[in-house]
């Protein structure tokens, strides 16, 4: 019974977390912003830490929303711009703080 309750609470929390808030929906609908954010997030995952389960969900959703594949993503100039801008951050912590400020801090592992 106790395990069932924990599973139900966890499922409920995850389901709530997957509902996009206004800010996230605004970002997801803008292809240019998505490309730049995915570039920055890819840099973060390569150099700092990975994505959370929620972050992985939205990463895939962003690709699907704009009909992107890994191949087309890497060829997009705005993706490369986002990646290059992320290189300029002095630390992973500063980048994580800015992700928090954009409302997507829960997408990344810190």
C-alpha positions in Angstrom: 0.0 0.0 0.0 2.8 2.4 0.9 4.6 1.7 -2.4 1.4 2.3 -4.3 1.0 5.6 -2.6 4.5 6.6 -3.4 4.1 5.6 -7.1 0.9 7.6 -7.3 2.4 10.7 -5.8 5.5 10.4 -8.1 3.3 10.0 -11.2 1.1 12.9 -10.2 4.2 15.1 -9.6 5.7 14.1 -13.0 2.5 14.6 -14.8 2.2 18.2 -13.4 5.8 18.9 -14.3 5.2 17.9 -18.0 2.5 20.5 -18.4 4.1 23.4 -20.1 3.7 26.7 -18.4 3.1 29.9 -20.4 6.8 30.8 -20.6 7.8 27.3 -21.8 5.0 27.2 -24.4 6.1 30.6 -25.7 9.7 29.3 -26.1 8.5 26.1 -27.8 6.5 28.0 -30.4 9.4 30.1 -31.5 11.7 28.1 -33.8 14.6 30.5 -33.6 14.6 30.5 -29.8 14.3 26.7 -29.7 17.3 26.3 -32.0 19.4 28.6 -29.8 18.3 27.0 -26.6 18.9 23.5 -27.9 22.4 24.6 -28.9 23.1 26.0 -25.4 21.5 22.9 -23.7 23.7 20.5 -25.8 26.8 22.4 -24.7 25.6 22.1 -21.1 25.0 18.4 -21.4 28.4 17.8 -23.0 30.4 19.9 -20.6 28.5 20.1 -17.3 25.7 17.6 -16.7 22.7 15.9 -18.3 19.1 16.6 -18.7 16.4 15.6 -16.2 13.6 13.3 -17.3 11.4 16.4 -17.8 14.2 18.1 -19.7 14.6 15.1 -22.0 10.8 15.2 -22.6 10.8 18.8 -23.7 14.0 18.4 -25.7 12.2 15.7 -27.8 9.0 17.8 -27.9 11.0 20.8 -29.2 12.5 18.7 -32.0 9.1 17.2 -32.9 7.3 20.5 -32.8 9.6 22.0 -35.4 10.2 18.9 -37.4 13.9 18.7 -36.5 16.2 15.7 -36.5 19.7 15.6 -35.0 21.1 16.0 -38.5 19.0 19.1 -39.4 19.6 20.5 -35.9 23.4 20.4 -36.2 23.2 22.1 -39.6 21.1 25.0 -38.3 23.1 28.2 -37.9 21.0 29.3 -34.9 21.7 26.1 -33.1 25.4 26.6 -33.6 25.0 30.2 -32.4 23.4 29.0 -29.2 26.2 26.4 -28.7 28.9 29.1 -29.3 27.2 31.5 -26.9 27.1 28.9 -24.2 30.9 28.5 -24.6 31.3 32.0 -23.3 29.8 31.2 -19.9 32.5 31.3 -17.2 31.0 28.3 -15.4 28.4 25.6 -15.5 26.9 27.1 -12.4 26.4 30.5 -14.1 24.7 28.7 -17.1 22.5 26.8 -14.7 21.5 30.0 -13.0 20.5 31.5 -16.3 18.5 28.4 -17.2 16.7 29.0 -13.9 16.0 32.6 -14.9 14.5 31.4 -18.2 12.2 29.1 -16.2 13.8 25.9 -17.5 16.2 25.2 -14.7 14.3 22.0 -13.8 15.3 20.6 -17.3 18.9 20.2 -16.3 20.8 18.2 -13.7 22.9 20.4 -11.5 
